[in-house]
Every structure is written in C-alpha cells, then in structure tokens.
C-alpha cells in the first residue's frame, strides 16, 4: 500500500537510493556560463505558435527555459498567439493559429529590439518571423520540438518526404537547429538538416518527486498509467488494448478522448490536472506506459521517473535516449512484455535516471546555441 506523508522533496528520499532530491530540486539556474562578451545575450525574443493556455511538452519546455533564463538575468520576451486574432487548428481546437502578417511581426520584433531571436515552432508565427529575419538579414535559431511529418502522415496520409522537405526549408536558414535527443539529432542530419545541435530537457524536481512512502511496484493489482494528449499520433490505443493485470489510468485530453472512453470503458480517465496533482498521480502508479512512436523526447517520461515510476515504452527515438539501458524502464517491441517487466524494477532506478535531467543544464545548452542577431538600432 502507498502511505501518504508530508509532501516535500527532502523527506521523500527512497530508502534504496542515495539521490538527494532537495539538492537536485534546488539547483540554481543563476550559474549560466556566459559566452564571450562580444556575443553576450541580454535580451531574447522567442517566437512560438505553442503557448499558454495550451498544455503540452513544447509549452512546458519553453516555460521552464524562459524561467531559468530570467533567473540568470536574461530578459526573455515572448511573441505568441496571445497577441493576435486566432483560429482553431483543424482537429486540434485547443491549438490556436495566429492571423497576422510579416509586416506586423516585423514591427513587433523591432519594438522589442532583441539581442537574439529564437523561432520555436513551424506554425504561422514561426513562418512569418522566419520571413522577416531572412529579409532583414537577422540571424536566428530554430527548434525541432515535434515530429510534424509523422503526425501529418498519421492524420491525413501526407508522404513523409513532402513534409520533411518543407521543414528543411524552414530550418535551413537557421544558425542552429535545436533537437531534444542525440537520436533526433542524427535522424535530422540523415535527412539533410544542417547545424543541428542537442538541446535536452529537464524536470521540475521541486514539483515532481515521490509524494508518498513508496513500496515496490504491486504485482497483484498494479496501476499502469498513461499521461499525455489523447490523439492518434500518441498511439494510446496500443496501451489501452493490452491484456494487463490490475488497472489502467489515463490522464489527459484530446480529440480521441470520447472515442477511447466508449471503446475502453474499464480504464480510469482523469483528464487534465495541475502539475502538483499529476506528481501525486505518478507517485500512486506502478508503471508509466509511453506508447508513442513519434515523440521527439517525451517529457512526461522524465516527470514520471522523477516520481519513482518505471517506464514501459517501445525502442524508438525519445525512449531510446530518455530511458535507454539505464535500468529505469523497459523498451521492447512487445509493449505488454515491457509493462510486465517494469513491475520488477526498483523505483530508485527511475529516480536516479530522472536526476540527470535538470532545467538549468538544459537551459545552458539552449543559451550556448543562441546567435546574436543584428541589433535593430544599429
């Protein structure tokens, strides 16, 4: 059984691990190593089509990166759909597509007058900012957050080659293309992308840590948990259709939610919950199941591991780098076999692995990749 105790990192040290969660959670972002003085970045503009109130890995990544940069003394401005009229994205109404022009985007960039420009997404705002930067001769960086070609193929059958050609054009003028794992870096390079650099991810260890005095995973009535969007590209059905003992819990919402609830009524559907509640949910489960075949990273895997939850996943990009052969989970082409094998994993292995992912370290990688753009006032 799981016993609730006072929820603080310092008193949730697993009995079988020597990881100091308080020390990990309190890592200061103020220790950013400055680049040479002539290319110091004091004001950064991030252009992104993905932003609050959206709930996804891209938004969480940008939010944590922004917070760490600001804590280090870097002023970070955001150009997001919140500044424009928007339309709902087809099949994804929670994602808003900005209605704007390159001229207006240029005026807003010039008003902010940043030292560096980072274009985070390949949506309408991203393309408009790219067009302006190319026209003005401004240097900029981009990021590859989402396997857009695989998503589009899964949804409407567009050939991968077509979508990757479009993305090569988008990222081709970037001084650095930031990718979340070594496997994704290599994949992009193999597909003809240039200037690809590694930008890892972190986890908020002050939020995601074991919230209960945990016993080994239960084998008599285990809880298998999925957290993420309920959409076709997440491959959630691969989890829900498995013949597993115990219970299946599903946290998240998305276009497939109602259909999944009808088809798999025995699962427990929790919806979208705040991060504090999500950490408690992770801590109560026995195995975290990550069935996606198309994610570039899978931030939820690190969050789950930080709460002492072993990960069952396929051996594909994302899990290969996040879990790999760390002993914190099982990667197997047979997802059921991976789920059952995770019941034999010590929770401390997951906590050890998650401790290697911190936002200060990831933010340093991001900061090091930035390139000064020509100042508008120059």
C-alpha positions as CSV (number, residue, x, y, z in Angstrom):
1,X,0.0,0.0,0.0
2,X,1.0,3.6,-0.5
3,X,1.2,5.8,2.6
4,X,0.8,9.5,2.3
5,X,3.4,11.6,4.1
6,X,4.3,15.2,4.1
7,X,5.0,16.3,0.6
8,X,8.5,17.8,0.4
9,X,11.5,16.6,-1.6
10,X,13.7,16.3,1.5
11,X,11.6,13.6,3.2
12,X,10.7,11.5,0.1
13,X,14.2,10.0,-0.4
14,X,13.6,6.5,-1.4
15,X,15.2,4.1,1.1
16,X,17.1,2.4,-1.7
17,X,18.7,5.5,-3.3
18,X,21.3,8.0,-2.3
19,X,20.0,10.7,-4.6
20,X,19.4,13.9,-2.6
21,X,16.2,15.2,-4.0
22,X,16.4,18.5,-2.2
23,X,19.8,19.2,-3.8
24,X,18.6,18.3,-7.2
25,X,15.4,20.4,-6.8
26,X,17.3,23.4,-5.7
27,X,19.9,23.6,-8.5
28,X,20.3,27.2,-9.2
29,X,19.8,28.5,-12.8
30,X,21.9,31.5,-11.9
31,X,25.1,29.7,-12.9
32,X,24.8,30.1,-16.7
33,X,28.2,30.2,-18.2
34,X,28.4,33.3,-20.2
35,X,29.6,33.2,-23.9
36,X,32.3,35.6,-24.9
37,X,31.5,39.2,-24.1
38,X,31.1,40.2,-27.8
39,X,28.2,37.8,-28.2
40,X,26.5,38.1,-24.8
41,X,22.8,37.8,-24.9
42,X,20.9,40.1,-22.6
43,X,17.5,40.2,-24.3
44,X,16.0,37.3,-26.1
45,X,12.8,37.0,-28.2
46,X,11.2,33.6,-28.5
47,X,8.6,33.3,-31.3
48,X,6.2,30.4,-30.8
49,X,2.9,29.2,-32.0
50,X,2.6,26.9,-28.9
51,X,2.0,28.8,-25.7
52,X,-0.4,29.0,-22.7
53,X,-3.1,28.0,-22.1
54,X,-2.1,25.0,-24.2
55,X,-0.9,22.0,-22.1
56,X,1.9,20.1,-23.8
57,X,5.6,19.4,-23.8
58,X,6.5,22.3,-26.0
59,X,4.8,24.9,-23.8
60,X,6.3,23.3,-20.7
61,X,9.7,23.3,-22.2
62,X,9.6,26.9,-23.3
63,X,8.1,28.0,-19.9
64,X,10.8,26.3,-17.9
65,X,13.6,27.6,-20.2
66,X,12.2,31.1,-20.0
67,X,12.1,30.9,-16.2
68,X,15.7,29.7,-15.9
69,X,17.0,32.3,-18.3
70,X,15.2,35.1,-16.5
71,X,16.6,33.8,-13.2
72,X,20.0,34.1,-14.8
73,X,19.5,37.7,-15.7
74,X,18.4,37.3,-19.3
75,X,15.3,39.3,-20.3
76,X,13.0,37.0,-22.3
77,X,10.1,38.3,-24.4
78,X,7.5,36.0,-26.0
79,X,5.7,36.5,-29.3
80,X,2.8,34.1,-29.1
81,X,-0.8,33.7,-30.4
82,X,-2.0,35.7,-27.3
83,X,-1.0,38.9,-29.3
84,X,-3.2,38.1,-32.3
85,X,-6.6,37.1,-33.5
86,X,-6.6,33.3,-33.9
87,X,-8.5,30.4,-35.5
88,X,-8.7,26.9,-34.0
89,X,-6.4,24.3,-35.6
90,X,-8.5,21.7,-37.5
91,X,-8.9,18.6,-35.3
92,X,-7.0,20.4,-32.5
93,X,-9.2,23.3,-31.4
94,X,-7.1,23.9,-28.3
95,X,-4.2,24.9,-30.6
96,X,-4.8,28.4,-32.0
97,X,-3.4,29.5,-35.3
98,X,-2.5,33.2,-35.4
99,X,-3.9,35.5,-38.1
100,X,-1.2,38.1,-38.8
101,X,1.2,39.4,-41.4
102,X,5.0,39.5,-41.8
103,X,4.8,43.3,-41.6
104,X,3.1,43.3,-38.2
105,X,5.5,40.6,-36.9
106,X,8.5,42.7,-38.1
107,X,7.2,45.8,-36.3
108,X,6.8,43.8,-33.0
109,X,10.3,42.4,-33.3
110,X,11.8,45.8,-33.9
111,X,9.9,47.3,-31.0
112,X,11.3,44.6,-28.7
113,X,14.8,45.0,-30.2
114,X,16.2,41.7,-29.0
115,X,19.9,40.6,-28.9
116,X,18.9,37.2,-30.2
117,X,15.9,35.7,-32.0
118,X,14.7,32.1,-31.4
119,X,11.9,30.7,-33.6
120,X,10.5,27.8,-31.7
121,X,7.7,26.4,-33.9
122,X,6.9,25.9,-37.6
123,X,3.4,27.4,-37.4
124,X,2.1,30.7,-38.9
125,X,4.0,32.9,-36.4
126,X,7.2,30.9,-37.0
127,X,7.0,31.2,-40.8
128,X,6.2,35.0,-40.5
129,X,9.2,35.6,-38.2
130,X,11.5,33.5,-40.4
131,X,10.4,35.5,-43.5
132,X,11.1,38.8,-41.7
133,X,14.5,37.6,-40.4
134,X,15.6,36.4,-43.8
135,X,14.5,39.7,-45.4
136,X,16.3,41.8,-42.8
137,X,19.4,39.7,-42.6
138,X,18.9,38.8,-39.0
139,X,20.5,35.6,-37.6
140,X,18.1,33.3,-35.7
141,X,17.9,29.8,-34.2
142,X,15.1,27.3,-34.5
143,X,14.0,24.2,-32.7
144,X,12.6,20.8,-33.7
145,X,10.0,20.0,-31.0
146,X,7.5,17.9,-32.9
147,X,7.8,15.1,-35.5
148,X,5.3,17.1,-37.6
149,X,5.8,14.8,-40.7
150,X,4.9,11.7,-38.8
151,X,1.9,13.4,-37.2
152,X,0.6,14.7,-40.6
153,X,1.1,11.2,-42.2
154,X,-0.8,9.6,-39.3
155,X,-3.7,12.1,-39.6
156,X,-4.1,12.7,-43.3
157,X,-1.6,10.5,-45.1
158,X,0.8,13.2,-46.4
159,X,4.0,11.4,-47.5
160,X,7.0,11.9,-45.1
161,X,9.3,13.2,-47.9
162,X,6.9,16.1,-48.6
163,X,6.7,17.3,-45.0
164,X,10.5,16.9,-44.4
165,X,11.2,18.9,-47.5
166,X,9.1,21.7,-46.1
167,X,10.8,21.5,-42.7
168,X,14.3,21.5,-44.3
169,X,13.3,24.8,-46.0
170,X,12.1,26.2,-42.7
171,X,15.1,25.3,-40.7
172,X,17.7,25.7,-43.5
173,X,18.4,29.3,-42.8
174,X,18.8,28.8,-39.1
175,X,22.2,29.2,-37.5
176,X,21.4,26.3,-35.2
177,X,18.5,23.8,-35.2
178,X,18.0,22.6,-31.6
179,X,16.9,19.0,-31.2
180,X,16.0,17.2,-27.9
181,X,17.9,14.0,-28.1
182,X,21.0,12.6,-29.8
183,X,18.8,10.1,-31.8
184,X,16.7,13.0,-33.2
185,X,19.9,15.0,-34.0
186,X,21.2,12.1,-36.0
187,X,17.8,11.5,-37.7
188,X,17.6,15.1,-38.8
189,X,21.2,15.1,-40.1
190,X,20.5,11.9,-42.0
191,X,17.5,13.7,-43.6
192,X,19.7,16.6,-44.8
193,X,19.3,19.1,-42.0
194,X,22.3,21.2,-41.1
195,X,23.6,22.9,-38.0
196,X,21.7,20.5,-35.7
197,X,22.7,20.7,-32.1
198,X,21.5,18.9,-28.9
199,X,19.1,20.7,-26.6
200,X,18.0,18.3,-23.8
201,X,15.1,18.7,-21.4
202,X,14.7,18.9,-17.7
203,X,12.2,18.2,-15.0
204,X,11.0,20.4,-12.2
205,X,12.3,18.4,-9.3
206,X,10.7,20.7,-6.8
207,X,7.3,19.5,-8.2
208,X,8.0,16.0,-9.5
209,X,9.3,13.8,-6.7
210,X,7.8,10.8,-4.8
211,X,4.8,12.2,-2.9
212,X,4.3,9.0,-0.9
213,X,6.3,6.5,1.0
214,X,6.5,4.0,-1.8
215,X,6.7,0.2,-1.8
216,X,8.0,-1.8,-4.8
217,X,5.5,-2.0,-7.7
218,X,2.5,-4.0,-6.9
219,X,2.1,-7.3,-8.8
220,X,-1.3,-8.3,-7.6
221,X,-3.2,-5.2,-8.6
222,X,-0.8,-2.9,-10.4
223,X,-1.7,0.5,-11.8
224,X,-0.5,1.3,-15.3
225,X,-0.6,5.0,-16.1
226,X,-0.5,7.0,-19.3
227,X,-0.3,10.8,-19.3
228,X,-0.5,12.9,-22.4
229,X,-2.7,14.0,-25.3
230,X,-5.3,11.6,-26.4
231,X,-4.6,11.8,-30.1
232,X,-3.8,9.4,-32.9
233,X,-0.1,10.2,-33.1
234,X,0.2,9.3,-29.4
235,X,-0.7,5.6,-30.1
236,X,-2.7,5.5,-26.8
237,X,-4.8,2.5,-28.1
238,X,-1.7,0.4,-28.1
239,X,-1.7,0.7,-24.4
240,X,-5.5,0.5,-23.8
241,X,-5.9,-2.7,-25.8
242,X,-3.2,-4.6,-23.8
243,X,-4.4,-7.5,-21.7
244,X,-2.7,-6.4,-18.4
245,X,-3.5,-7.2,-14.8
246,X,-4.7,-4.5,-12.4
247,X,-5.8,-1.1,-13.6
248,X,-5.2,1.3,-16.4
249,X,-5.3,5.1,-15.7
250,X,-5.3,7.8,-18.4
251,X,-4.5,11.4,-17.7
252,X,-5.0,14.0,-20.4
253,X,-7.5,15.1,-23.1
254,X,-7.6,15.3,-26.8
255,X,-9.6,14.7,-30.0
256,X,-9.8,10.9,-29.3
257,X,-11.0,11.2,-25.7
258,X,-14.6,10.5,-26.2
259,X,-14.0,7.6,-28.6
260,X,-11.5,6.0,-26.3
261,X,-13.8,6.2,-23.3
262,X,-16.5,4.4,-25.3
263,X,-14.2,1.8,-26.7
264,X,-12.3,1.2,-23.4
265,X,-14.7,1.9,-20.6
266,X,-12.8,0.0,-18.0
267,X,-9.9,2.4,-17.9
268,X,-10.0,5.3,-15.4
269,X,-10.0,8.6,-17.3
270,X,-8.7,11.5,-15.2
271,X,-8.5,14.4,-17.7
272,X,-6.0,17.3,-17.5
273,X,-4.8,18.1,-14.0
274,X,-2.4,20.6,-12.5
275,X,1.3,19.6,-12.2
276,X,1.0,19.1,-8.4
277,X,-1.8,16.7,-8.8
278,X,0.0,15.0,-11.7
279,X,3.0,14.4,-9.4
280,X,0.7,12.7,-6.9
281,X,-0.8,10.6,-9.6
282,X,2.6,9.5,-10.8
283,X,3.5,8.6,-7.3
284,X,0.5,6.4,-6.8
285,X,1.0,4.3,-10.0
286,X,3.3,1.3,-10.5
287,X,4.3,1.6,-14.2
288,X,4.3,4.6,-16.6
289,X,3.3,3.4,-20.1
290,X,4.6,5.6,-23.1
291,X,3.2,4.0,-26.3
292,X,4.1,6.9,-28.7
293,X,6.2,6.0,-31.7
294,X,6.6,9.6,-32.9
295,X,7.6,11.8,-29.9
296,X,10.9,13.7,-30.1
297,X,11.5,13.4,-26.4
298,X,8.6,12.6,-24.1
299,X,8.9,15.0,-21.2
300,X,6.3,13.0,-19.2
301,X,8.7,10.1,-19.0
302,X,11.2,12.1,-17.1
303,X,8.4,13.5,-14.8
304,X,7.2,10.0,-14.1
305,X,10.7,8.7,-13.4
306,X,11.3,11.6,-11.0
307,X,8.3,10.4,-9.0
308,X,9.7,6.8,-8.8
309,X,7.8,5.4,-11.7
310,X,9.5,2.9,-14.1
311,X,8.7,3.5,-17.8
312,X,7.5,0.9,-20.4
313,X,7.9,2.0,-24.0
314,X,8.8,1.0,-27.5
315,X,12.5,1.1,-28.5
316,X,12.2,4.3,-30.6
317,X,13.6,7.8,-30.7
318,X,12.6,9.5,-27.5
319,X,12.6,6.5,-25.1
320,X,15.9,5.3,-26.5
321,X,17.6,8.4,-25.2
322,X,15.4,9.2,-22.2
323,X,15.3,5.7,-20.7
324,X,17.7,3.6,-22.9
325,X,19.6,1.0,-20.9
326,X,19.6,3.0,-17.7
327,X,17.6,0.3,-15.9
328,X,14.8,2.9,-15.2
329,X,12.4,1.1,-17.5
330,X,12.0,-1.5,-20.3
331,X,11.9,-0.8,-24.0
332,X,10.5,-3.7,-26.1
333,X,8.6,-4.2,-29.3
334,X,6.1,-6.1,-27.3
335,X,4.6,-3.3,-25.1
336,X,2.8,-5.8,-22.8
337,X,6.1,-7.5,-22.1
338,X,7.7,-4.2,-21.3
339,X,4.8,-3.3,-18.9
340,X,5.1,-6.5,-17.0
341,X,8.9,-6.4,-16.8
342,X,8.7,-2.9,-15.2
343,X,7.0,-4.5,-12.2
344,X,10.4,-5.9,-11.3
345,X,12.2,-2.6,-11.4
346,X,13.3,-0.9,-8.2
347,X,11.8,2.6,-8.1
348,X,15.2,4.1,-7.1
349,X,16.5,3.3,-10.6
350,X,13.9,5.7,-12.1
351,X,14.7,8.4,-9.6
352,X,18.4,8.1,-10.3
353,X,17.8,8.4,-14.0
354,X,15.5,11.4,-13.7
355,X,18.1,13.2,-11.6
356,X,20.2,13.5,-14.7
357,X,17.7,15.8,-16.4
358,X,17.5,19.3,-15.0
359,X,16.3,22.6,-16.5
360,X,19.5,24.5,-15.5
361,X,21.6,22.1,-17.6
362,X,19.1,22.1,-20.5
363,X,18.9,25.9,-20.4
364,X,22.7,26.2,-20.6
365,X,22.6,24.1,-23.8
366,X,19.9,26.4,-25.2
367,X,21.8,29.6,-24.2
368,X,25.0,28.3,-25.7
369,X,23.3,27.7,-29.1
370,X,21.9,31.3,-29.4
371,X,23.3,33.5,-32.0
372,X,23.2,37.4,-31.8
373,X,21.1,38.9,-34.4
374,X,21.9,42.3,-35.9
375,X,20.5,44.9,-33.5
376,X,17.7,46.9,-35.0
377,X,19.1,50.1,-33.5
378,X,22.5,49.5,-35.2
